[in-house]
Amino acid sequence: MGSKRTINRTVELMLTMFGVWPGVSCVVLNRAFWLVTLVINQYLHYWYFVTHFRVENLFDLMDCLSSLLAHVKLTFKLIVFSLKQRIFVEILTTTAEDWKDCDNSEIALRETASKTKLSSRICNGLIILHTIAALAYVIGILLADADVTDQTVELPLMMKMEYPFVIDTLHKYKLVLATQFVFVMVNSWGAGLFNALFLTLTLHVGSQINILLHWLTEVGPTDETKRGSFVTVMTKIIQKHQKIINLSENIENLYSYIALLQFTSNTVMICSLGFLIVTAIGSPDATEQIIRSLLFYAVTNLEAFIFCFSGEYLSNKSKAVGNAAYNSSWYNMRAKDSRLLLFIILRSQRQLKLTAGKMTVLSLECFTNIIKASGSYLSVLLAMK
């Protein structure tokens, strides 16, 4: 078996790059660098949006808005992780302790390793998908033959931004494109990175619940001579349940406001990117515009789905704890023994959940609402066109 770690090595390296992974040198410097550069990037986006705010520029405005919101989300995630570093450390500590507990149980080792392997594959897939989406977003601009001497037309850029200088030489233009290419790739990796981390932590909680369910199925009646062993087993189960609850609450605390921003921004981004795809149909450069926006649209939908699916997954897993306790052989136990199961059943009635800003519970129904709202806003934009 591989190394006993919950978080994928690629994710750990990228978290270190962004200054989020605890215990590495130059953390403050890394955070400051990315936050300052991302804020400058957003300002240039905002400047373009304000100076070109006209109905006839609606296509370019939607393109600018979608990339602006993508940068805003990454900046907000970095700020949240910086402010809640202690919670993130607690989560990592808990996952490390779970791996240590696996040394005494083959079932625990199998469940934890299985979910870790699954999450690792998903993480690698997400990073690759976001890399392909970023390349598709910029490839048309990289291959374009732009005339920098013609100041009467707007130069094709990867991101719609207004610069405080005139791009009148090929050297300046290539330098701007290189800078934008780096930021497109970094932003895309950052989006996939924090989504992958969120899904990894959720699947880890699911693996620990599966271990708890297995322990509950093995609980049965005992004679008086073995009552001490029964109490020990029940104590271990209750402690495990409480540890799962604490881990879930820490994940909720860390990602709650990130999920709220995702909920609102993804609605606008899905609408904006959908508008770009629909309006590009029939235009002279339709193929280029559709390729540029389609994968960006797909990963934005996937991002919203990951958050909503994780909330649904955790909620369903927590329901299974109460069902497993009820389905155990409590009816063959002494009354004083079966009463111990009541604590688990009662606590499981308060389901584990992930919320968007403590206001709405993340679920597949929530994802449906995002798609419906995006479709409604898209209809309004098409009517304005």
Helices and strands as residue ranges (DSSP letters): H 9-17, H 27-51, G 55-57, H 58-83, H 85-101, G 102-104, H 106-143, H 170-217, G 224-226, H 227-280, H 286-327, G 330-332, H 335-348, E 355-356, E 360-361, H 364-384
